[in-house]
Amino acid sequence: MVAKLFDQDTLLDLTVNIIPLVIIAFFVVAYVFMSPFETDPLTTAVQFGLLIIPFVLLAVLTYIAGRAIVNSEENVDQYLPGQASMADAEPVERAPENSKEVNADAELESASSPSEQAPDAVAEAELDPSTAQDTS
């Protein structure tokens, strides 16, 4: 069921939380079958409480982190590592909702009016000495 929720990259990101879960689960199983301490009910309850409560909290945190990673991959542009904060970086993969905005921006830029090009032509004519008229 986890494979349906998270893809391979997300599971790789979550291994930093999954490894401690496995370690805690190992100690819970080990303490159930081999009790190195006395079998006082209070001591046993505290011992298992100190293992099970962090296990449950870490499992919940891991699930929430996985959901956040999946949602961010769906809603945020994906950049190469280290390039997300660069001004001229191009995303490797655009989020679905952002790709519509980029297409609209590209259409607006391609449909620019000729009046935007006219000042450039005038500036080039002013700088070109062969087209300048002799006023003296």
C-alpha positions in Angstrom: 0.0 0.0 0.0 2.9 2.3 0.7 4.1 1.8 -2.9 0.8 3.2 -4.1 1.1 6.3 -2.0 4.7 7.1 -2.6 7.0 6.6 -5.6 10.5 5.3 -5.4 12.1 8.8 -5.1 9.8 9.7 -2.2 10.6 6.5 -0.4 14.3 7.3 -0.9 13.7 10.7 0.7 11.9 9.0 3.6 14.6 6.5 4.4 16.1 8.9 7.0 12.9 8.2 9.0 12.3 4.6 8.0 15.7 3.4 9.3 15.1 4.6 12.9 11.6 3.0 12.7 13.2 -0.3 11.8 15.7 0.0 14.7 13.0 0.9 17.2 10.9 -2.0 16.0 13.9 -4.4 16.4 14.3 -3.4 20.0 10.6 -3.7 20.7 10.6 -7.3 19.3 13.9 -8.1 21.1 12.6 -6.9 24.5 9.3 -8.8 24.0 11.2 -12.1 23.5 14.3 -11.4 25.7 13.8 -9.3 28.8 17.2 -8.2 30.0 15.6 -6.3 32.9 13.4 -7.4 35.7 9.8 -8.1 34.9 8.3 -5.4 37.2 5.1 -4.2 35.4 6.0 -0.5 36.0 9.5 -0.9 34.6 8.2 -2.9 31.6 5.5 -0.3 30.9 8.0 2.5 31.0 10.4 0.6 28.9 7.9 -0.2 26.1 6.4 3.3 26.4 9.7 4.9 25.8 10.0 2.7 22.6 6.5 2.6 21.3 5.5 6.3 21.7 8.5 7.6 19.7 7.9 4.8 17.1 4.2 5.9 16.6 5.2 9.6 16.5 8.0 9.0 14.0 5.7 6.9 11.9 3.1 9.7 11.8 5.8 12.3 11.1 7.1 10.1 8.2 3.7 9.7 6.7 3.1 13.5 6.9 6.5 14.2 5.4 5.8 11.8 2.6 2.5 13.4 1.8 4.2 16.9 1.8 6.9 15.7 -0.6 4.3 14.2 -3.0 2.2 17.4 -2.9 5.2 19.6 -3.4 6.3 17.5 -6.4 2.8 18.0 -7.9 2.5 21.7 -7.2 6.0 23.2 -7.4 8.4 23.4 -10.4 11.3 20.9 -10.1 14.8 22.2 -10.5 18.2 20.5 -10.6 19.8 20.2 -7.2 21.2 23.6 -6.0 19.5 25.6 -8.8 16.2 26.5 -7.3 17.4 29.8 -5.9 19.3 30.9 -9.0 17.7 33.7 -10.9 18.1 32.3 -14.4 17.6 28.6 -13.7 15.1 26.8 -15.9 13.0 24.1 -14.2 13.5 20.5 -15.2 9.8 19.8 -14.9 7.0 22.3 -14.5 4.1 21.9 -12.1 0.8 21.3 -14.1 -0.8 24.5 -12.8 2.4 26.6 -13.6 2.8 25.3 -17.1 -0.5 27.1 -18.1 0.9 30.4 -16.8 4.2 29.9 -18.7 2.3 29.1 -21.9 0.2 32.2 -21.5 3.3 34.3 -20.8 5.0 32.9 -23.9 2.0 33.8 -26.0 2.0 37.3 -24.7 5.7 37.7 -25.5 5.3 36.3 -29.0 2.3 38.6 -29.7 4.2 41.8 -28.8 3.1 44.8 -30.7 5.4 46.3 -33.4 5.5 49.6 -31.5 7.8 47.8 -29.0 10.3 47.2 -31.8 10.1 50.7 -33.2 12.2 52.5 -30.5 15.0 50.0 -31.2 15.0 50.8 -34.9 15.1 54.5 -34.1 17.9 54.0 -31.7 19.9 52.0 -34.3 19.3 54.7 -36.9 20.6 57.4 -34.6 23.8 55.4 -33.9 24.5 54.6 -37.5 26.6 57.4 -39.0 25.9 56.4 -42.6 22.2 57.2 -42.2 22.8 60.5 -40.3 22.1 63.7 -42.3 24.6 66.4 -42.4 23.0 69.5 -41.0 25.9 71.9 -41.5 
